[in-house]
Amino acid sequence: MTLSTAQPVRKKESSIAIIILAAGASTRMGKAKQLLEYNGRSLIQHAVEVATASVCHPVIVVLGAYCDRIKPEIAASVKTIENPLWHQGMGTSIRMGIETLSRSYSQTEAAILMLCDQPFVSPHLIEQLIDVYRTTSAPIVASEYTQVIGVPALFDRSFFTQLTALSGDMGARKIIQKYIRQVARVSFPQGIIDIDTPHDYSSAIAKVSNTN
C-alpha cells in the first residue's frame, strides 16, 4: 500500500539522520556527476541543501572518488566521511555511514538513505517518509516510483546491523525487497529520474527549465 501525507512533520527530528551517498566514480557520466551544475548549484550542494532543510539531524555525506574536489562544496556544518573502499561498491558506503551514526550519534532512532543524483528529492518528501514512519510504526519506509521501491528510504535502528553487513554493490534495495511485507511506501513518481549519463543530465535540466 502506498502512503502519503498532506501535512509532514515540522518539529526538528534530532533522532533521525540522513546519510547522503556520494562516493561513486560516475563512470557512465565520464566525470564527477556530484559536481554537475543543477539549478544554480552543484548536485551535491543541492542534495545537502535539501537534507539540511528537512527536519533531520545529523546529515552525513559519504565521499570516496573525487573526495578532495567534492568536499569543498559541502557546508562545514555537515559531517563528511571518506570511504576508502568506495571502489568496492555502494554497500561499503552505507556501512560506513551507519557505523558512524552508531558510534558518534548513539541516540539515532532511524536513518534515511538518499543519493545525490535524484534531483527531485525535496524536504517535503523526506518529511513524508518520517511522518509515515511515525504514524504506521513500519520499520522501513521507502519511495515508490514506476514499479520500483527504493531510496530515499528510511530504516529503523533495528535494521542497522543488516545495513552494516552490506558489501560490494549491494545497496539498500536488497534489504527492502527481503522485508517487503514490513515496508510502507510513499509515492514519489519523480524518483525514477536519476543522473547517471550525459543524456540523463540533459533530460533533468530540460525538466527543470520546463517547470521554471
CYANA upper distance limits for C-alpha pairs under 8 A (distance plus 0.5 A):
  1 MET  CA    184 ALA  CA      7.38
  1 MET  CA    185 ARG  CA      7.08
  2 THR  CA    144 GLU  CA      8.07
  2 THR  CA    184 ALA  CA      7.26
  2 THR  CA    185 ARG  CA      5.12
  2 THR  CA    186 VAL  CA      5.97
  2 THR  CA    187 SER  CA      6.65
  3 LEU  CA    132 VAL  CA      7.62
  3 LEU  CA    184 ALA  CA      7.40
  3 LEU  CA    185 ARG  CA      5.98
  3 LEU  CA    186 VAL  CA      5.46
  3 LEU  CA    187 SER  CA      7.33
  4 SER  CA    128 GLN  CA      7.07
  4 SER  CA    132 VAL  CA      7.77
  4 SER  CA    185 ARG  CA      8.35
  4 SER  CA    186 VAL  CA      5.84
  4 SER  CA    187 SER  CA      7.07
  5 THR  CA    128 GLN  CA      6.47
  5 THR  CA    131 ASP  CA      7.72
  5 THR  CA    132 VAL  CA      7.91
  8 PRO  CA    124 HIS  CA      7.27
  8 PRO  CA    127 GLU  CA      5.67
  8 PRO  CA    128 GLN  CA      5.76
  8 PRO  CA    130 ILE  CA      8.31
  8 PRO  CA    131 ASP  CA      6.32
  9 VAL  CA     55 VAL  CA      8.11
  9 VAL  CA    127 GLU  CA      6.19
  9 VAL  CA    128 GLN  CA      7.82
  9 VAL  CA    130 ILE  CA      7.57
  9 VAL  CA    131 ASP  CA      6.21
 10 ARG  CA     55 VAL  CA      6.97
 10 ARG  CA    127 GLU  CA      8.16
 11 LYS  CA     55 VAL  CA      6.95
 12 LYS  CA     55 VAL  CA      5.02
 12 LYS  CA     56 CYS  CA      6.85
 12 LYS  CA     57 HIS  CA      8.22
 13 GLU  CA     55 VAL  CA      5.82
 13 GLU  CA     56 CYS  CA      5.51
 13 GLU  CA     57 HIS  CA      6.83
 14 SER  CA     55 VAL  CA      8.25
 14 SER  CA     56 CYS  CA      6.46
 14 SER  CA     57 HIS  CA      5.21
 14 SER  CA     58 PRO  CA      7.36
 14 SER  CA    108 THR  CA      8.07
 15 SER  CA     56 CYS  CA      8.06
 15 SER  CA     57 HIS  CA      7.29
 15 SER  CA    107 GLN  CA      6.61
 15 SER  CA    108 THR  CA      4.94
 15 SER  CA    109 GLU  CA      5.66
 15 SER  CA    110 ALA  CA      7.39
 16 ILE  CA     56 CYS  CA      5.97
 16 ILE  CA     57 HIS  CA      6.51
 16 ILE  CA     58 PRO  CA      7.89
 16 ILE  CA    108 THR  CA      6.23
 16 ILE  CA    109 GLU  CA      6.18
 16 ILE  CA    110 ALA  CA      5.43
 16 ILE  CA    111 ALA  CA      6.00
 16 ILE  CA    112 ILE  CA      7.96
 17 ALA  CA     56 CYS  CA      5.95
 17 ALA  CA     57 HIS  CA      5.44
 17 ALA  CA     58 PRO  CA      5.44
 17 ALA  CA     59 VAL  CA      6.41
 17 ALA  CA     60 ILE  CA      8.21
 17 ALA  CA    108 THR  CA      7.26
 17 ALA  CA    110 ALA  CA      6.96
 17 ALA  CA    111 ALA  CA      5.14
 17 ALA  CA    112 ILE  CA      6.63
 18 ILE  CA     51 ALA  CA      7.35
 18 ILE  CA     56 CYS  CA      7.00
 18 ILE  CA     57 HIS  CA      7.38
 18 ILE  CA     58 PRO  CA      6.94
 18 ILE  CA     59 VAL  CA      5.35
 18 ILE  CA     60 ILE  CA      6.71
 18 ILE  CA    111 ALA  CA      6.06
 18 ILE  CA    112 ILE  CA      5.16
 18 ILE  CA    113 LEU  CA      6.51
 18 ILE  CA    114 MET  CA      7.78
 19 ILE  CA     59 VAL  CA      6.52
 19 ILE  CA     60 ILE  CA      5.31
 19 ILE  CA     61 VAL  CA      6.30
 19 ILE  CA     62 VAL  CA      7.74
 19 ILE  CA     97 GLY  CA      6.82
 19 ILE  CA    111 ALA  CA      7.50
 19 ILE  CA    112 ILE  CA      6.63
 19 ILE  CA    113 LEU  CA      5.56
 19 ILE  CA    114 MET  CA      6.80
 20 ILE  CA     47 ALA  CA      8.13
 20 ILE  CA     48 VAL  CA      8.27
 20 ILE  CA     59 VAL  CA      8.05
 20 ILE  CA     60 ILE  CA      6.66
 20 ILE  CA     61 VAL  CA      5.20
 20 ILE  CA     62 VAL  CA      6.70
 20 ILE  CA    113 LEU  CA      6.69
 20 ILE  CA    114 MET  CA      5.52
 20 ILE  CA    115 LEU  CA      5.94
 20 ILE  CA    116 CYS  CA      7.11
 21 LEU  CA     61 VAL  CA      6.70
 21 LEU  CA     62 VAL  CA      5.73
 21 LEU  CA     63 LEU  CA      7.61
 21 LEU  CA     90 MET  CA      8.26
 21 LEU  CA     93 SER  CA      7.18
 21 LEU  CA     94 ILE  CA      7.79
 21 LEU  CA    113 LEU  CA      7.84
 21 LEU  CA    114 MET  CA      6.80
 21 LEU  CA    115 LEU  CA      5.58
 21 LEU  CA    116 CYS  CA      7.22
 22 ALA  CA     34 GLN  CA      7.47
 22 ALA  CA     44 ILE  CA      8.11
 22 ALA  CA     61 VAL  CA      7.32
 22 ALA  CA     62 VAL  CA      6.18
 22 ALA  CA     63 LEU  CA      5.75
 22 ALA  CA     64 GLY  CA      7.75
 22 ALA  CA    115 LEU  CA      7.04
 22 ALA  CA    116 CYS  CA      6.59
 23 ALA  CA     62 VAL  CA      6.46
 23 ALA  CA     63 LEU  CA      4.59
 23 ALA  CA     64 GLY  CA      4.51
 23 ALA  CA     65 ALA  CA      6.04
 23 ALA  CA     66 TYR  CA      8.41
 23 ALA  CA     67 CYS  CA      8.13
 23 ALA  CA     82 GLU  CA      8.44
 23 ALA  CA     83 ASN  CA      7.62
 23 ALA  CA     86 TRP  CA      6.44
 23 ALA  CA     90 MET  CA      8.26
 23 ALA  CA     93 SER  CA      7.60
 24 GLY  CA     63 LEU  CA      8.26
 24 GLY  CA     64 GLY  CA      6.96
 24 GLY  CA     65 ALA  CA      6.29
 24 GLY  CA     86 TRP  CA      7.03
 24 GLY  CA     87 HIS  CA      7.82
 24 GLY  CA     89 GLY  CA      8.28
 24 GLY  CA     90 MET  CA      8.06
 25 ALA  CA     31 LYS  CA      8.04
 25 ALA  CA     32 ALA  CA      6.98
 25 ALA  CA     64 GLY  CA      8.39
 25 ALA  CA     65 ALA  CA      5.72
 25 ALA  CA     66 TYR  CA      7.82
 25 ALA  CA     87 HIS  CA      8.31
 26 SER  CA     30 GLY  CA      6.74
 26 SER  CA     31 LYS  CA      6.54
 26 SER  CA     32 ALA  CA      6.16
 26 SER  CA     33 LYS  CA      6.49
 26 SER  CA    196 ASP  CA      7.42
 27 THR  CA     31 LYS  CA      7.44
 28 ARG  CA    196 ASP  CA      6.52
 28 ARG  CA    197 THR  CA      5.89
 29 MET  CA     33 LYS  CA      7.09
 29 MET  CA    196 ASP  CA      6.25
 29 MET  CA    197 THR  CA      4.95
 29 MET  CA    198 PRO  CA      6.23
 32 ALA  CA     36 LEU  CA      7.64
 32 ALA  CA     66 TYR  CA      7.48
 33 LYS  CA     43 LEU  CA      7.75
 33 LYS  CA    117 ASP  CA      8.15
 33 LYS  CA    195 ILE  CA      8.14
 33 LYS  CA    196 ASP  CA      8.12
 34 GLN  CA     42 SER  CA      7.15
 34 GLN  CA     43 LEU  CA      5.65
 34 GLN  CA     44 ILE  CA      5.57
 34 GLN  CA     70 ILE  CA      7.67
 34 GLN  CA    116 CYS  CA      7.25
 34 GLN  CA    117 ASP  CA      7.83
 35 LEU  CA     42 SER  CA      5.41
 35 LEU  CA     43 LEU  CA      6.35
 35 LEU  CA     44 ILE  CA      6.99
 35 LEU  CA     70 ILE  CA      7.39
 36 LEU  CA     42 SER  CA      5.72
 36 LEU  CA     43 LEU  CA      6.28
 37 GLU  CA     41 ARG  CA      5.79
 37 GLU  CA     42 SER  CA      4.84
 37 GLU  CA     43 LEU  CA      6.72
 38 TYR  CA     42 SER  CA      5.99
 38 TYR  CA     43 LEU  CA      6.23
 38 TYR  CA     46 HIS  CA      7.96
 38 TYR  CA    205 ILE  CA      7.61
 39 ASN  CA    205 ILE  CA      8.43
 39 ASN  CA    208 VAL  CA      8.03
 41 ARG  CA     45 GLN  CA      6.64
 41 ARG  CA     46 HIS  CA      6.86
 42 SER  CA     46 HIS  CA      6.68
 42 SER  CA     73 GLU  CA      8.28
 43 LEU  CA     47 ALA  CA      6.71
 43 LEU  CA    116 CYS  CA      6.64
 43 LEU  CA    117 ASP  CA      7.26
 43 LEU  CA    119 PRO  CA      7.77
 44 ILE  CA     48 VAL  CA      6.65
 44 ILE  CA     70 ILE  CA      8.28
 44 ILE  CA     73 GLU  CA      7.73
 44 ILE  CA     74 ILE  CA      7.89
 44 ILE  CA    116 CYS  CA      6.09
 45 GLN  CA     49 GLU  CA      6.54
 45 GLN  CA     73 GLU  CA      6.72
 45 GLN  CA     74 ILE  CA      6.72
 46 HIS  CA     50 VAL  CA      6.73
 46 HIS  CA    116 CYS  CA      8.29
 46 HIS  CA    119 PRO  CA      8.12
 47 ALA  CA     51 ALA  CA      6.73
 47 ALA  CA    115 LEU  CA      8.13
 47 ALA  CA    116 CYS  CA      5.78
 47 ALA  CA    119 PRO  CA      7.91
 47 ALA  CA    121 VAL  CA      8.39
 48 VAL  CA     52 THR  CA      6.54
 48 VAL  CA     59 VAL  CA      8.39
 48 VAL  CA     74 ILE  CA      7.68
 49 GLU  CA     53 ALA  CA      6.45
 50 VAL  CA     54 SER  CA      6.95
 50 VAL  CA    121 VAL  CA      7.90
 50 VAL  CA    122 SER  CA      6.25
 50 VAL  CA    123 PRO  CA      5.96
 51 ALA  CA     56 CYS  CA      7.66
 51 ALA  CA     59 VAL  CA      7.22
 51 ALA  CA    122 SER  CA      8.50
 51 ALA  CA    123 PRO  CA      7.06
 51 ALA  CA    126 ILE  CA      8.47
 52 THR  CA     56 CYS  CA      7.54
 52 THR  CA     57 HIS  CA      8.20
 52 THR  CA     59 VAL  CA      7.27
 53 ALA  CA    123 PRO  CA      6.60
 54 SER  CA    123 PRO  CA      5.17
 54 SER  CA    124 HIS  CA      7.89
 54 SER  CA    126 ILE  CA      7.19
 54 SER  CA    127 GLU  CA      7.22
 55 VAL  CA    123 PRO  CA      8.38
 55 VAL  CA    127 GLU  CA      7.37
 58 PRO  CA     78 VAL  CA      8.12
 58 PRO  CA     79 LYS  CA      8.25
 59 VAL  CA     78 VAL  CA      6.33
 59 VAL  CA     79 LYS  CA      6.94
 60 ILE  CA     78 VAL  CA      6.77
 60 ILE  CA     79 LYS  CA      5.38
 60 ILE  CA     80 THR  CA      6.19
 60 ILE  CA     81 ILE  CA      7.92
 60 ILE  CA     97 GLY  CA      7.61
 61 VAL  CA     78 VAL  CA      7.92
 61 VAL  CA     79 LYS  CA      6.83
 61 VAL  CA     80 THR  CA      5.26
 61 VAL  CA     81 ILE  CA      6.85
 61 VAL  CA     97 GLY  CA      8.36
 62 VAL  CA     80 THR  CA      6.47
 62 VAL  CA     81 ILE  CA      5.61
 62 VAL  CA     82 GLU  CA      6.34
 62 VAL  CA     83 ASN  CA      7.08
 62 VAL  CA     93 SER  CA      6.79
 62 VAL  CA     96 MET  CA      8.21
 62 VAL  CA     97 GLY  CA      7.06
 63 LEU  CA     67 CYS  CA      6.07
 63 LEU  CA     70 ILE  CA      8.34
 63 LEU  CA     71 LYS  CA      8.29
 63 LEU  CA     80 THR  CA      7.56
 63 LEU  CA     81 ILE  CA      6.62
 63 LEU  CA     82 GLU  CA      5.30
 63 LEU  CA     83 ASN  CA      6.47
 63 LEU  CA     86 TRP  CA      8.44
 64 GLY  CA     82 GLU  CA      5.94
 64 GLY  CA     83 ASN  CA      5.55
 64 GLY  CA     84 PRO  CA      6.75
 64 GLY  CA     85 LEU  CA      8.13
 64 GLY  CA     86 TRP  CA      5.82
 64 GLY  CA     87 HIS  CA      8.49
 65 ALA  CA     86 TRP  CA      7.45
 65 ALA  CA     87 HIS  CA      8.37
 66 TYR  CA     70 ILE  CA      6.60
 67 CYS  CA     71 LYS  CA      6.30
 67 CYS  CA     82 GLU  CA      7.65
 68 ASP  CA     72 PRO  CA      7.93
 69 ARG  CA     73 GLU  CA      8.30
 70 ILE  CA     74 ILE  CA      7.76
 71 LYS  CA     80 THR  CA      8.06
 74 ILE  CA     78 VAL  CA      7.48
 81 ILE  CA     97 GLY  CA      8.34
 83 ASN  CA     92 THR  CA      7.93
 83 ASN  CA     93 SER  CA      6.65
 83 ASN  CA     96 MET  CA      7.41
 85 LEU  CA     89 GLY  CA      8.12
 85 LEU  CA     92 THR  CA      6.97
 85 LEU  CA     93 SER  CA      8.33
 86 TRP  CA     90 MET  CA      7.35
 86 TRP  CA     92 THR  CA      6.97
 86 TRP  CA     93 SER  CA      6.98
 88 GLN  CA     92 THR  CA      7.39
 88 GLN  CA    167 SER  CA      8.18
 88 GLN  CA    168 GLY  CA      5.47
 88 GLN  CA    169 ASP  CA      7.38
 89 GLY  CA     93 SER  CA      7.93
 89 GLY  CA    167 SER  CA      7.58
 89 GLY  CA    168 GLY  CA      4.87
 89 GLY  CA    169 ASP  CA      4.70
 89 GLY  CA    170 MET  CA      7.77
 90 MET  CA     94 ILE  CA      6.91
 90 MET  CA    167 SER  CA      8.01
 90 MET  CA    168 GLY  CA      6.92
 90 MET  CA    169 ASP  CA      5.71
 90 MET  CA    170 MET  CA      7.07
 90 MET  CA    171 GLY  CA      6.45
 91 GLY  CA     95 ARG  CA      6.66
 91 GLY  CA    166 LEU  CA      5.34
 91 GLY  CA    167 SER  CA      4.88
 91 GLY  CA    168 GLY  CA      5.74
 91 GLY  CA    169 ASP  CA      6.05
 91 GLY  CA    170 MET  CA      5.61
 91 GLY  CA    171 GLY  CA      5.77
 91 GLY  CA    172 ALA  CA      8.24
 92 THR  CA     96 MET  CA      6.71
 92 THR  CA    166 LEU  CA      7.21
 92 THR  CA    167 SER  CA      5.86
 92 THR  CA    168 GLY  CA      6.84
 93 SER  CA     97 GLY  CA      6.65
 94 ILE  CA     98 ILE  CA      6.68
 94 ILE  CA    163 LEU  CA      7.21
 94 ILE  CA    164 THR  CA      7.36
 94 ILE  CA    166 LEU  CA      7.91
 94 ILE  CA    171 GLY  CA      8.13
 94 ILE  CA    172 ALA  CA      8.45
 95 ARG  CA     99 GLU  CA      6.51
 95 ARG  CA    163 LEU  CA      6.57
 95 ARG  CA    164 THR  CA      4.63
 95 ARG  CA    165 ALA  CA      7.36
 95 ARG  CA    166 LEU  CA      6.94
 95 ARG  CA    167 SER  CA      8.25
 96 MET  CA    100 THR  CA      6.60
 96 MET  CA    164 THR  CA      7.89
 97 GLY  CA    101 LEU  CA      6.90
 98 ILE  CA    102 SER  CA      6.69
 98 ILE  CA    160 PHE  CA      7.05
 98 ILE  CA    163 LEU  CA      7.65
 98 ILE  CA    164 THR  CA      6.90
 99 GLU  CA    103 ARG  CA      6.58
 99 GLU  CA    164 THR  CA      7.32
100 THR  CA    104 SER  CA      6.29
100 THR  CA    105 TYR  CA      7.98
101 LEU  CA    105 TYR  CA      5.38
101 LEU  CA    106 SER  CA      7.16
101 LEU  CA    108 THR  CA      7.46
102 SER  CA    106 SER  CA      5.70
102 SER  CA    108 THR  CA      7.97
108 THR  CA    157 ARG  CA      7.87
109 GLU  CA    156 ASP  CA      6.84
109 GLU  CA    157 ARG  CA      5.92
110 ALA  CA    154 LEU  CA      7.25
110 ALA  CA    155 PHE  CA      6.01
110 ALA  CA    156 ASP  CA      4.77
110 ALA  CA    157 ARG  CA      5.44
111 ALA  CA    154 LEU  CA      6.04
111 ALA  CA    155 PHE  CA      5.90
111 ALA  CA    156 ASP  CA      7.11
111 ALA  CA    157 ARG  CA      7.81
112 ILE  CA    152 PRO  CA      7.05
112 ILE  CA    153 ALA  CA      5.88
112 ILE  CA    154 LEU  CA      4.65
112 ILE  CA    155 PHE  CA      6.78
113 LEU  CA    151 VAL  CA      6.92
113 LEU  CA    152 PRO  CA      6.00
113 LEU  CA    153 ALA  CA      6.03
113 LEU  CA    154 LEU  CA      6.95
113 LEU  CA    155 PHE  CA      8.49
114 MET  CA    151 VAL  CA      6.32
114 MET  CA    152 PRO  CA      5.06
114 MET  CA    153 ALA  CA      7.48
115 LEU  CA    151 VAL  CA      8.08
115 LEU  CA    152 PRO  CA      7.77
117 ASP  CA    194 ASP  CA      5.76
117 ASP  CA    195 ILE  CA      5.63
117 ASP  CA    196 ASP  CA      7.96
118 GLN  CA    191 GLY  CA      6.95
118 GLN  CA    193 ILE  CA      6.69
118 GLN  CA    194 ASP  CA      5.02
118 GLN  CA    195 ILE  CA      7.18
119 PRO  CA    193 ILE  CA      8.04
119 PRO  CA    194 ASP  CA      7.37
119 PRO  CA    195 ILE  CA      8.47
119 PRO  CA    204 ALA  CA      8.27
120 PHE  CA    190 GLN  CA      6.74
120 PHE  CA    191 GLY  CA      7.36
120 PHE  CA    193 ILE  CA      8.18
121 VAL  CA    125 LEU  CA      6.99
121 VAL  CA    126 ILE  CA      8.26
121 VAL  CA    152 PRO  CA      8.41
121 VAL  CA    191 GLY  CA      7.76
122 SER  CA    126 ILE  CA      7.05
123 PRO  CA    127 GLU  CA      6.67
124 HIS  CA    128 GLN  CA      6.64
125 LEU  CA    129 LEU  CA      6.89
125 LEU  CA    188 PHE  CA      8.23
126 ILE  CA    130 ILE  CA      7.04
126 ILE  CA    152 PRO  CA      8.19
127 GLU  CA    131 ASP  CA      6.53
128 GLN  CA    132 VAL  CA      6.63
128 GLN  CA    186 VAL  CA      7.70
129 LEU  CA    133 TYR  CA      6.71
129 LEU  CA    141 VAL  CA      6.49
129 LEU  CA    142 ALA  CA      7.71
129 LEU  CA    143 SER  CA      8.46
129 LEU  CA    153 ALA  CA      7.79
129 LEU  CA    154 LEU  CA      7.11
129 LEU  CA    186 VAL  CA      7.16
130 ILE  CA    134 ARG  CA      6.67
130 ILE  CA    154 LEU  CA      7.97
131 ASP  CA    135 THR  CA      6.62
132 VAL  CA    136 THR  CA      6.26
132 VAL  CA    137 SER  CA      8.14
132 VAL  CA    138 ALA  CA      8.24
132 VAL  CA    141 VAL  CA      7.62
132 VAL  CA    184 ALA  CA      7.91
132 VAL  CA    186 VAL  CA      8.41
133 TYR  CA    137 SER  CA      5.73
133 TYR  CA    138 ALA  CA      6.11
133 TYR  CA    139 PRO  CA      7.59
133 TYR  CA    140 ILE  CA      7.96
133 TYR  CA    141 VAL  CA      6.83
133 TYR  CA    154 LEU  CA      8.40
133 TYR  CA    184 ALA  CA      8.39
136 THR  CA    184 ALA  CA      8.38
138 ALA  CA    182 GLN  CA      6.65
138 ALA  CA    183 VAL  CA      6.75
138 ALA  CA    184 ALA  CA      6.54
139 PRO  CA    154 LEU  CA      8.44
139 PRO  CA    155 PHE  CA      6.55
139 PRO  CA    156 ASP  CA      5.44
139 PRO  CA    158 SER  CA      8.06
139 PRO  CA    159 PHE  CA      8.38
139 PRO  CA    182 GLN  CA      7.13
139 PRO  CA    183 VAL  CA      7.40
140 ILE  CA    153 ALA  CA      7.63
140 ILE  CA    154 LEU  CA      6.06
140 ILE  CA    155 PHE  CA      5.27
140 ILE  CA    156 ASP  CA      6.75
140 ILE  CA    176 ILE  CA      7.91
140 ILE  CA    182 GLN  CA      7.09
140 ILE  CA    183 VAL  CA      5.38
140 ILE  CA    184 ALA  CA      6.84
141 VAL  CA    153 ALA  CA      6.10
141 VAL  CA    154 LEU  CA      5.55
141 VAL  CA    155 PHE  CA      7.29
141 VAL  CA    183 VAL  CA      6.02
141 VAL  CA    184 ALA  CA      5.19
141 VAL  CA    185 ARG  CA      6.03
141 VAL  CA    186 VAL  CA      7.73
142 ALA  CA    149 ILE  CA      6.65
142 ALA  CA    150 GLY  CA      6.02
142 ALA  CA    151 VAL  CA      6.57
142 ALA  CA    152 PRO  CA      6.85
142 ALA  CA    153 ALA  CA      4.65
142 ALA  CA    154 LEU  CA      6.76
142 ALA  CA    176 ILE  CA      8.32
142 ALA  CA    183 VAL  CA      7.29
142 ALA  CA    184 ALA  CA      6.87
142 ALA  CA    185 ARG  CA      5.49
142 ALA  CA    186 VAL  CA      6.73
143 SER  CA    149 ILE  CA      6.15
143 SER  CA    150 GLY  CA      5.87
143 SER  CA    151 VAL  CA      6.22
143 SER  CA    152 PRO  CA      6.37
143 SER  CA    153 ALA  CA      6.57
143 SER  CA    185 ARG  CA      6.14
143 SER  CA    186 VAL  CA      5.43
143 SER  CA    187 SER  CA      6.42
143 SER  CA    188 PHE  CA      6.28
143 SER  CA    191 GLY  CA      8.03
144 GLU  CA    148 VAL  CA      6.09
144 GLU  CA    149 ILE  CA      5.01
144 GLU  CA    150 GLY  CA      6.94
144 GLU  CA    185 ARG  CA      6.55
144 GLU  CA    186 VAL  CA      6.38
144 GLU  CA    187 SER  CA      5.46
144 GLU  CA    188 PHE  CA      6.05
144 GLU  CA    189 PRO  CA      7.50
144 GLU  CA    191 GLY  CA      8.07
145 TYR  CA    149 ILE  CA      7.03
145 TYR  CA    187 SER  CA      7.00
145 TYR  CA    188 PHE  CA      5.99
145 TYR  CA    189 PRO  CA      5.13
145 TYR  CA    190 GLN  CA      7.53
145 TYR  CA    191 GLY  CA      6.31
145 TYR  CA    192 ILE  CA      6.35
146 THR  CA    189 PRO  CA      7.21
146 THR  CA    192 ILE  CA      7.21
149 ILE  CA    173 ARG  CA      7.96
149 ILE  CA    176 ILE  CA      8.11
149 ILE  CA    185 ARG  CA      8.07
150 GLY  CA    172 ALA  CA      8.08
150 GLY  CA    173 ARG  CA      6.15
150 GLY  CA    176 ILE  CA      7.78
151 VAL  CA    172 ALA  CA      8.25
151 VAL  CA    173 ARG  CA      8.12
155 PHE  CA    159 PHE  CA      6.77
155 PHE  CA    160 PHE  CA      8.08
156 ASP  CA    160 PHE  CA      7.84
159 PHE  CA    163 LEU  CA      6.75
160 PHE  CA    164 THR  CA      6.68
161 THR  CA    165 ALA  CA      6.92
162 GLN  CA    166 LEU  CA      7.34
162 GLN  CA    175 ILE  CA      8.31
163 LEU  CA    172 ALA  CA      7.70
163 LEU  CA    175 ILE  CA      8.36
166 LEU  CA    170 MET  CA      6.57
166 LEU  CA    171 GLY  CA      7.58
170 MET  CA    174 LYS  CA      7.20
171 GLY  CA    175 ILE  CA      8.39
172 ALA  CA    176 ILE  CA      6.92
173 ARG  CA    177 GLN  CA      6.58
174 LYS  CA    178 LYS  CA      6.71
175 ILE  CA    179 TYR  CA      6.72
176 ILE  CA    180 ILE  CA      6.06
176 ILE  CA    183 VAL  CA      7.45
179 TYR  CA    183 VAL  CA      7.23
193 ILE  CA    200 ASP  CA      8.20
193 ILE  CA    204 ALA  CA      7.77
194 ASP  CA    200 ASP  CA      7.37
195 ILE  CA    200 ASP  CA      5.49
195 ILE  CA    201 TYR  CA      5.94
195 ILE  CA    204 ALA  CA      8.06
196 ASP  CA    200 ASP  CA      6.65
196 ASP  CA    201 TYR  CA      7.91
197 THR  CA    201 TYR  CA      6.87
198 PRO  CA    202 SER  CA      6.73
199 HIS  CA    203 SER  CA      6.65
200 ASP  CA    204 ALA  CA      6.67
201 TYR  CA    205 ILE  CA      6.72
202 SER  CA    206 ALA  CA      6.66
203 SER  CA    207 LYS  CA      6.77
204 ALA  CA    208 VAL  CA      6.86
205 ILE  CA    209 SER  CA      6.73
206 ALA  CA    210 ASN  CA      6.69
207 LYS  CA    211 THR  CA      6.90
208 VAL  CA    212 ASN  CA      6.83
